Amino acid sequence: MTKKTDNLIDTYYRIAPERFHYVKFVLEGYDNLTVLSSISGKKGIIRLKCVREALPELINLLADLAPDIKKHSL
Protein backbone atom coordinates (compact mmCIF):
# COMPACT_ATOMS: atom_id res chain seq x y z
CA MET A 1 0.00 0.00 0.00
CA THR A 2 1.33 3.42 -0.95
CA LYS A 3 0.71 6.42 1.23
CA LYS A 4 0.32 9.83 -0.31
CA THR A 5 2.15 12.29 1.93
CA ASP A 6 2.53 15.24 -0.44
CA ASN A 7 -0.39 16.93 1.26
CA LEU A 8 0.93 16.69 4.83
CA ILE A 9 2.47 19.66 6.59
CA ASP A 10 4.66 19.63 9.70
CA THR A 11 4.45 22.70 11.91
CA TYR A 12 6.48 23.29 15.07
CA TYR A 13 5.52 25.25 18.17
CA ARG A 14 6.93 26.06 21.58
CA ILE A 15 4.47 25.79 24.42
CA ALA A 16 4.74 25.77 28.19
CA PRO A 17 6.03 22.23 28.86
CA GLU A 18 3.50 21.65 31.62
CA ARG A 19 0.65 22.34 29.16
CA PHE A 20 1.48 19.43 26.79
CA HIS A 21 -1.25 17.16 28.13
CA TYR A 22 -3.79 19.97 27.96
CA VAL A 23 -2.96 20.55 24.28
CA LYS A 24 -3.15 16.81 23.64
CA PHE A 25 -6.55 16.61 25.35
CA VAL A 26 -7.97 19.50 23.31
CA LEU A 27 -6.61 18.23 19.98
CA GLU A 28 -8.03 14.75 20.61
CA GLY A 29 -11.47 16.35 20.56
CA TYR A 30 -10.92 17.32 16.93
CA ASP A 31 -10.88 13.95 15.18
CA ASN A 32 -8.30 13.71 12.41
CA LEU A 33 -7.33 17.38 12.59
CA THR A 34 -3.70 16.82 13.47
CA VAL A 35 -1.14 14.44 14.91
CA LEU A 36 0.74 15.75 17.94
CA SER A 37 4.34 14.76 18.67
CA SER A 38 6.64 15.94 21.43
CA ILE A 39 10.04 16.99 20.07
CA SER A 40 11.49 18.25 23.36
CA GLY A 41 9.45 17.79 26.50
CA LYS A 42 11.74 19.94 28.63
CA LYS A 43 11.69 22.84 26.17
CA GLY A 44 8.03 22.44 25.25
CA ILE A 45 8.66 21.98 21.52
CA ILE A 46 5.90 20.11 19.72
CA ARG A 47 5.24 19.09 16.12
CA LEU A 48 1.76 19.12 14.65
CA LYS A 49 1.25 17.25 11.39
CA CYS A 50 -1.90 17.94 9.39
CA VAL A 51 -3.23 17.92 5.86
CA ARG A 52 -2.83 21.19 3.98
CA GLU A 53 -6.59 21.83 3.91
CA ALA A 54 -6.82 21.63 7.73
CA LEU A 55 -4.01 24.09 8.41
CA PRO A 56 -6.23 27.22 8.68
CA GLU A 57 -8.50 25.46 11.19
CA LEU A 58 -5.49 24.26 13.19
CA ILE A 59 -3.94 27.73 13.30
CA ASN A 60 -7.24 29.28 14.41
CA LEU A 61 -7.56 26.70 17.17
CA LEU A 62 -4.00 27.31 18.36
CA ALA A 63 -4.59 31.06 18.34
CA ASP A 64 -7.58 30.51 20.63
CA LEU A 65 -5.50 28.29 22.92
CA ALA A 66 -2.44 30.56 22.94
CA PRO A 67 -3.19 32.41 26.20
CA ASP A 68 -3.43 29.06 28.02
CA ILE A 69 -0.43 27.30 26.48
CA LYS A 70 2.20 29.90 25.66
CA LYS A 71 5.60 29.72 27.19
CA HIS A 72 6.14 32.80 29.31
CA SER A 73 9.93 32.72 29.42
CA LEU A 74 12.60 31.43 27.07
Contacts in CASP RR format, 6 or more apart in sequence:
PFRMAT RR
TARGET T0000
AUTHOR 0000-0000-0000
METHOD contacts of the structure
MODEL  1
MTKKTDNLIDTYYRIAPERFHYVKFVLEGYDNLTVLSSISGKKGIIRLKC
VREALPELINLLADLAPDIKKHSL
7 51 0 8 1.000
7 52 0 8 1.000
7 53 0 8 1.000
8 49 0 8 1.000
8 50 0 8 1.000
8 51 0 8 1.000
8 52 0 8 1.000
9 49 0 8 1.000
9 50 0 8 1.000
9 51 0 8 1.000
9 52 0 8 1.000
9 55 0 8 1.000
10 47 0 8 1.000
10 48 0 8 1.000
10 49 0 8 1.000
11 47 0 8 1.000
11 48 0 8 1.000
11 49 0 8 1.000
11 50 0 8 1.000
11 55 0 8 1.000
11 58 0 8 1.000
12 39 0 8 1.000
12 45 0 8 1.000
12 46 0 8 1.000
12 47 0 8 1.000
12 48 0 8 1.000
13 45 0 8 1.000
13 46 0 8 1.000
13 48 0 8 1.000
13 62 0 8 1.000
14 43 0 8 1.000
14 44 0 8 1.000
14 45 0 8 1.000
14 46 0 8 1.000
14 71 0 8 1.000
15 23 0 8 1.000
15 44 0 8 1.000
15 46 0 8 1.000
15 69 0 8 1.000
15 70 0 8 1.000
15 71 0 8 1.000
16 44 0 8 1.000
16 69 0 8 1.000
16 70 0 8 1.000
16 71 0 8 1.000
16 72 0 8 1.000
17 41 0 8 1.000
17 42 0 8 1.000
17 43 0 8 1.000
17 44 0 8 1.000
17 71 0 8 1.000
19 68 0 8 1.000
19 69 0 8 1.000
20 38 0 8 1.000
20 41 0 8 1.000
20 44 0 8 1.000
20 46 0 8 1.000
22 68 0 8 1.000
22 69 0 8 1.000
23 36 0 8 1.000
23 46 0 8 1.000
23 65 0 8 1.000
23 69 0 8 1.000
24 36 0 8 1.000
26 61 0 8 1.000
26 65 0 8 1.000
27 33 0 8 1.000
27 34 0 8 1.000
27 36 0 8 1.000
27 48 0 8 1.000
27 61 0 8 1.000
30 57 0 8 1.000
30 61 0 8 1.000
33 50 0 8 1.000
33 54 0 8 1.000
33 57 0 8 1.000
33 58 0 8 1.000
33 61 0 8 1.000
34 48 0 8 1.000
34 49 0 8 1.000
34 50 0 8 1.000
34 54 0 8 1.000
34 58 0 8 1.000
35 48 0 8 1.000
35 49 0 8 1.000
35 50 0 8 1.000
36 46 0 8 1.000
36 47 0 8 1.000
36 48 0 8 1.000
37 46 0 8 1.000
37 47 0 8 1.000
37 48 0 8 1.000
37 49 0 8 1.000
38 44 0 8 1.000
38 45 0 8 1.000
38 46 0 8 1.000
39 45 0 8 1.000
39 46 0 8 1.000
39 47 0 8 1.000
44 71 0 8 1.000
48 58 0 8 1.000
50 58 0 8 1.000
END
